Amino acid sequence: MEETKMNKSIINSEGRGTLLLVSSLLLVINLVLFLTPAYGWWSYLILAVSVFILLFLLYFFRNPKRHFPSEDTEKVVVSPADGTVVTIEEVDEPDYFKDRRIVISIFMSVYSVHANWFPVNGTVKQVSHQSGNFHAAFKPKASTENERSLVAIETADGHEVMLRQIAGAVARRVVTYCKPGDESSIDNHLGFIKFGSRVDVYLPVDSLVCVKLNQKVTGNQTILAKLS
């Protein structure tokens, strides 16, 4: 994983191609408009819209430097994403654990940082990707029907935590950097989801949940739960 390189840049590497393509296209459009003899006020309007689009993309693909504020990470589960907690419940998890788990779901709007962090320290046990639909990410069926990636991690003391990156109605690309056998570490990026999306975190049922419904959480900063 190229985490050290990514964390040093103010723009996430997933956005560089998009920014290059869009900025080149907008540059050509505005040059053509301003070089034509018939340009007028509408040319300045298109220029303003172009600047807004570029500023929005720079904002969306921002890559803030964050470090978990405590040295004690042995039992904590840290939020892997920015967003709002939309689900806290006990469910039957059918894909990996195949038993009862607590799930905490975080909805990421288009204004959230869309980089995802590892929620725990440990070893990556499984990584899988599944194609699917693109329902609105805040809907419950998004967890089982949308395009998604699964990452299962085992901590040093034997707890297993599973994370799902879920595409939304706008998001069409889920990127996961790790593979089985990699070491997961809080402060490092696990992946990225382009545009509005959702992340589900599955925990042992005896975990102590530390967040509430509708609470705003910050990736790599907010403690979601504590393992027993």
C-alpha positions as CSV (number, residue, x, y, z in Angstrom):
1,M,0.0,0.0,0.0
2,E,1.2,3.5,-0.9
3,E,-0.2,5.1,2.3
4,T,2.9,7.3,3.1
5,K,2.7,9.0,-0.3
6,M,-1.0,9.6,-0.2
7,N,-1.0,11.1,3.3
8,K,1.6,13.7,2.3
9,S,-0.5,15.2,-0.5
10,I,-3.3,17.8,0.0
11,I,-5.2,16.3,-2.9
12,N,-6.1,12.6,-2.8
13,S,-4.5,10.6,-5.6
14,E,-7.9,9.3,-6.7
15,G,-8.8,12.8,-7.8
16,R,-5.8,13.7,-9.9
17,G,-7.0,12.2,-13.1
18,T,-10.4,13.7,-12.8
19,L,-8.9,17.1,-12.0
20,L,-6.6,17.0,-15.0
21,L,-9.3,15.9,-17.4
22,V,-11.9,18.4,-16.2
23,S,-9.5,21.3,-15.9
24,S,-8.1,20.7,-19.4
25,L,-11.6,20.5,-20.9
26,L,-12.7,23.7,-19.1
27,L,-9.6,25.5,-20.2
28,V,-10.2,24.6,-23.9
29,I,-13.9,25.7,-23.6
30,N,-13.0,29.0,-22.1
31,L,-10.2,29.7,-24.5
32,V,-12.5,29.1,-27.4
33,L,-15.2,31.3,-25.9
34,F,-12.9,34.3,-25.2
35,L,-11.1,34.0,-28.6
36,T,-14.3,34.2,-30.6
37,P,-15.3,37.7,-31.8
38,A,-18.9,37.2,-30.5
39,Y,-18.0,36.6,-26.9
40,G,-20.1,38.5,-24.4
41,W,-21.3,38.5,-20.8
42,W,-22.3,34.8,-21.1
43,S,-18.6,34.0,-21.6
44,Y,-17.8,35.4,-18.1
45,L,-20.7,33.4,-16.7
46,I,-19.3,30.2,-18.1
47,L,-15.9,31.2,-16.8
48,A,-17.4,31.7,-13.3
49,V,-19.1,28.3,-13.5
50,S,-15.8,26.7,-14.6
51,V,-14.0,28.1,-11.6
52,F,-16.8,26.9,-9.3
53,I,-16.5,23.4,-10.7
54,L,-12.8,23.3,-10.3
55,L,-13.0,24.6,-6.7
56,F,-15.7,22.0,-5.9
57,L,-13.5,19.2,-7.2
58,L,-10.5,20.5,-5.3
59,Y,-12.7,20.6,-2.1
60,F,-14.1,17.1,-2.8
61,F,-10.8,15.4,-3.3
62,R,-9.1,17.2,-0.4
63,N,-6.8,14.9,1.6
64,P,-6.5,16.4,5.2
65,K,-3.6,15.2,7.4
66,R,-5.0,13.5,10.4
67,H,-3.5,11.6,13.3
68,F,-5.6,9.8,15.9
69,P,-5.2,11.9,19.1
70,S,-4.3,9.1,21.5
71,E,-1.6,6.5,21.8
72,D,-4.0,4.0,23.3
73,T,-5.4,2.2,20.2
74,E,-5.6,-1.4,21.5
75,K,-9.3,-1.7,22.1
76,V,-10.8,1.3,20.2
77,V,-12.6,1.2,16.9
78,V,-12.1,4.6,15.1
79,S,-14.5,6.0,12.5
80,P,-13.2,5.1,9.1
81,A,-15.0,8.0,7.4
82,D,-16.5,11.5,7.8
83,G,-20.2,11.7,7.9
84,T,-23.4,11.1,9.9
85,V,-24.3,7.9,11.9
86,V,-27.5,6.7,10.3
87,T,-27.7,3.1,11.8
88,I,-26.7,1.5,15.0
89,E,-28.3,-2.0,15.4
90,E,-27.7,-5.7,15.9
91,V,-28.1,-7.6,12.7
92,D,-27.4,-11.0,11.1
93,E,-24.3,-10.4,8.9
94,P,-24.6,-12.9,5.9
95,D,-21.4,-12.4,3.9
96,Y,-18.4,-12.8,6.2
97,F,-19.2,-13.5,9.8
98,K,-22.6,-15.2,9.2
99,D,-23.7,-14.5,12.8
100,R,-25.0,-11.6,14.9
101,R,-23.0,-8.4,14.8
102,I,-23.5,-4.7,15.7
103,V,-23.4,-2.5,12.7
104,I,-22.7,1.2,12.7
105,S,-23.4,2.9,9.4
106,I,-21.9,6.2,8.4
107,F,-23.5,8.2,5.5
108,M,-21.0,10.4,3.6
109,S,-22.5,13.4,1.7
110,V,-20.8,15.0,-1.3
111,Y,-19.3,17.6,1.2
112,S,-17.6,14.9,3.3
113,V,-13.9,13.9,3.0
114,H,-14.2,10.7,1.0
115,A,-10.9,9.1,2.0
116,N,-11.5,6.0,4.2
117,W,-9.2,5.1,7.1
118,F,-8.5,1.8,8.8
119,P,-10.8,1.6,11.9
120,V,-8.5,-0.7,13.9
121,N,-4.9,-1.9,14.1
122,G,-4.5,-5.5,13.0
123,T,-4.1,-7.8,10.0
124,V,-6.3,-7.8,6.9
125,K,-8.0,-11.2,6.6
126,Q,-10.2,-10.8,3.6
127,V,-10.9,-8.3,0.8
128,S,-13.7,-8.7,-1.7
129,H,-15.6,-6.6,-4.2
130,Q,-19.1,-7.1,-5.4
131,S,-20.9,-5.3,-8.2
132,G,-24.5,-4.2,-7.6
133,N,-27.0,-1.4,-7.8
134,F,-26.7,2.3,-6.9
135,H,-29.5,3.0,-4.5
136,A,-29.3,6.1,-2.3
137,A,-26.5,5.3,0.2
138,F,-28.6,6.2,3.3
139,K,-31.2,3.5,2.5
140,P,-30.8,0.1,4.4
141,K,-30.9,-2.0,1.3
142,A,-27.8,-0.2,0.0
143,S,-25.7,-2.5,2.4
144,T,-26.8,-5.6,0.6
145,E,-27.7,-4.5,-2.9
146,N,-25.3,-1.7,-3.9
147,E,-21.8,-2.1,-5.4
148,R,-19.6,-2.6,-2.4
149,S,-16.2,-3.7,-1.0
150,L,-15.7,-5.8,2.1
151,V,-12.6,-5.6,4.3
152,A,-12.2,-7.9,7.3
153,I,-9.5,-7.2,9.9
154,E,-8.4,-9.2,12.9
155,T,-6.8,-7.3,15.8
156,A,-3.9,-8.6,17.8
157,D,-6.1,-9.9,20.6
158,G,-8.3,-11.9,18.2
159,H,-11.3,-9.6,17.6
160,E,-12.6,-9.3,14.1
161,V,-14.0,-6.1,12.6
162,M,-15.5,-5.9,9.2
163,L,-16.0,-2.8,7.1
164,R,-18.0,-2.3,3.9
165,Q,-17.4,0.5,1.5
166,I,-20.7,1.1,-0.3
167,A,-21.4,3.1,-3.5
168,G,-24.4,5.4,-3.6
169,A,-26.8,6.9,-6.1
170,V,-24.0,9.3,-7.3
171,A,-20.9,7.3,-6.3
172,R,-19.9,4.9,-9.0
173,R,-16.4,3.9,-7.9
174,V,-15.3,2.2,-4.7
175,V,-11.5,2.0,-4.3
176,T,-9.8,-0.3,-1.8
177,Y,-6.1,-0.3,-1.4
178,C,-5.4,-3.2,0.9
179,K,-5.2,-7.0,0.3
180,P,-5.3,-10.0,2.6
181,G,-2.2,-10.3,4.7
182,D,-1.5,-6.5,4.9
183,E,-1.1,-4.9,8.3
184,S,-3.9,-2.4,9.0
185,S,-3.0,0.6,11.0
186,I,-5.1,3.6,12.4
187,D,-3.9,6.8,10.7
188,N,-3.5,5.0,7.3
189,H,-5.9,5.1,4.4
190,L,-7.9,2.0,3.5
191,G,-9.5,3.3,0.4
192,F,-11.7,6.0,-1.2
193,I,-15.3,6.3,-2.5
194,K,-16.0,8.8,-5.2
195,F,-18.9,11.1,-4.4
196,G,-21.9,10.5,-1.9
197,S,-21.6,7.1,-0.3
198,R,-21.7,5.0,2.9
199,V,-19.4,2.9,5.1
200,D,-20.7,0.1,7.4
201,V,-18.6,-1.1,10.3
202,Y,-19.5,-4.6,11.8
203,L,-18.4,-5.3,15.4
204,P,-18.7,-8.1,18.0
205,V,-22.0,-7.9,19.8
206,D,-20.3,-7.3,23.2
207,S,-18.7,-4.1,21.9
208,L,-19.4,-0.8,23.7
209,V,-20.8,1.6,21.3
210,C,-19.6,5.2,21.8
211,V,-21.7,7.1,19.3
212,K,-25.4,7.9,18.8
213,L,-27.7,8.1,15.9
214,N,-27.5,11.3,13.8
215,Q,-24.1,12.1,15.4
216,K,-21.5,13.7,13.1
217,V,-18.3,11.8,13.1
218,T,-14.8,12.5,11.8
219,G,-12.6,10.0,10.0
220,N,-9.6,8.8,12.0
221,Q,-10.7,11.0,15.0
222,T,-14.0,9.9,16.4
223,I,-14.2,6.7,18.5
224,L,-17.1,4.6,17.3
225,A,-16.8,1.8,19.9
226,K,-14.6,-0.1,22.3
227,L,-13.9,-3.8,22.0
228,S,-14.3,-6.0,25.1
